[in-house]
Amino acid sequence: MLALSVAGQSNAATADDTCDGNPAPIRYLLTFDDGPSAVRPDNPTEKVLSILSKNPHQNGIKAVFFTQTRAVNGGGTEYGRTLLKREVEEGHLLAFHTATPRHSNHRYLGEQDLKASLELGIADLTSITGVAPKLVRPPFWSYDALTLDVYQQHGLQMLLTDLSANDGIIYGINFSLTKRRNMRKLLAAMRPRWCQNTLPVVDGVTPIVVTFHDINPYTANHLEEYLGILLDVAGELNVQVSEKPFYDAADELERAALARVVKDSNNAPELPGIWNWFWSLFR
Ligand SMILES: [Zn+2]
């Protein structure tokens, strides 16, 4: 089953296909899940922040961090909270991922526990940023109509992803030897929709959502290379990238993210990697 879904993605258009729709250039909307990390020394979240701020591709990149505000080895610690504050001070956007000690699946929490967890996380993030978070990403990409409804009741909109580095360490994959091939395959799968102008255009560009995990030391150590790969594969696939390829202001970033949220669980986009297949086993 996994092989079938991978083969399906590789059937996507290539750079040779003409693009009649005169589409708006893409702009990469970077997102980071599961952080902050409280590991010291060599903290991966700190490293990610430094690279976003200064790198050979574009300085001052702003990202959305889907945070775990009560994680035992991260956001629930004093150092974790210091990093959450630093993310805000550096102009990034904080969003909700979990407010449980671990990476709890929202679909299995039960409605009351999910609500309590959302309220806790919203309060945690509001105390740090001064405003309630608007975006949520479900752990393990796992949600159903009820999950989505409870999110929306709490003023949260669900953002999934277009490209994923598949670098989550939760399920045991903390490195990728095939990161260039993976990103190229995922962008190639997006290309027909970009060409046909069926993706939302915000502020003159087509936001393409990319997911990494800032608690993953491999990601932190290779982020600069990942940024280069994103630019390279767009060039290879003849997908035009905006003059500033990555977002550099939180307000634009938020407008772009809100244009890409999932409103209705019946209209669900593909999940990254193995996750469509994995969750289909439990439906
Ligand atoms: Zn996660």
Boltz pocket constraint, residues with backbone or C-beta under 6 A from the ligand:
constraints:
  - pocket:
      binder: B
      contacts: [[A, 33], [A, 34], [A, 97], [A, 103], [A, 138], [A, 139], [A, 140], [A, 170]]
      max_distance: 6.0
